[in-house]
Amino acid sequence: MNRLHCVSVIFCNNGTPEGQLLTFDPTNMLRSLADNVRRTDGLTWMIGAVDLSLNDDTQKGLGMRLT
């Protein structure tokens, strides 16, 4: 029986500071993701997407502020 799972992958080392988006390297990020997926046992197919955002959490009341 096949099961459907949803996973959000966050790369701690691939973040890009605000104002420095031109330094972001999507090729290395996607290569890292592909390498990790290939090492996953039992994975026969997947659907993926990439979210490029600033993750502005200021409205969540967590005490964070954008500078």
C-alpha positions as CSV (number, residue, x, y, z in Angstrom):
1,M,0.0,0.0,0.0
2,N,1.4,3.4,-1.0
3,R,1.3,6.3,1.5
4,L,1.4,9.9,0.8
5,H,3.7,12.1,3.0
6,C,4.3,15.8,3.0
7,V,7.6,17.2,4.0
8,S,9.0,20.8,4.2
9,V,12.7,20.9,3.7
10,I,14.6,23.9,5.1
11,F,18.2,24.3,4.4
12,C,19.8,26.1,7.3
13,N,23.0,26.7,5.3
14,N,21.4,28.0,2.1
15,G,19.7,31.1,3.5
16,T,20.5,34.5,1.9
17,P,20.4,37.7,3.9
18,E,17.9,40.4,2.8
19,G,19.4,42.7,0.2
20,Q,21.9,40.0,-0.9
21,L,19.6,37.9,-3.1
22,L,22.1,38.1,-6.0
23,T,24.5,35.9,-3.9
24,F,21.9,33.1,-3.7
25,D,23.1,30.0,-5.5
26,P,20.0,27.9,-6.6
27,T,22.1,25.4,-8.4
28,N,23.9,24.3,-5.2
29,M,20.6,24.3,-3.2
30,L,18.9,22.1,-5.7
31,R,21.9,19.8,-6.0
32,S,21.9,19.4,-2.2
33,L,18.2,18.5,-2.3
34,A,18.6,16.0,-5.1
35,D,21.5,14.3,-3.3
36,N,19.4,13.9,-0.2
37,V,16.4,12.6,-2.1
38,R,18.6,10.0,-3.9
39,R,19.8,8.6,-0.5
40,T,16.2,8.2,0.7
41,D,15.3,4.5,0.9
42,G,11.9,3.5,-0.6
43,L,11.2,6.7,-2.4
44,T,9.9,5.9,-5.9
45,W,8.5,9.3,-6.9
46,M,8.0,12.8,-5.5
47,I,6.6,16.2,-6.4
48,G,8.6,19.3,-5.4
49,A,8.5,23.0,-5.3
50,V,10.9,25.8,-4.2
51,D,9.7,28.7,-2.0
52,L,11.9,31.8,-2.3
53,S,10.6,34.1,0.4
54,L,11.9,36.4,3.1
55,N,9.9,34.5,5.8
56,D,8.6,37.7,7.3
57,D,7.3,36.5,10.7
58,T,6.6,39.9,12.2
59,Q,2.8,39.5,12.3
60,K,3.0,36.2,14.2
61,G,3.9,38.0,17.5
62,L,7.1,36.1,18.0
63,G,9.2,39.2,18.9
64,M,11.0,39.2,15.5
65,R,11.6,42.3,13.5
66,L,12.8,42.9,10.0
67,T,15.7,45.4,10.0
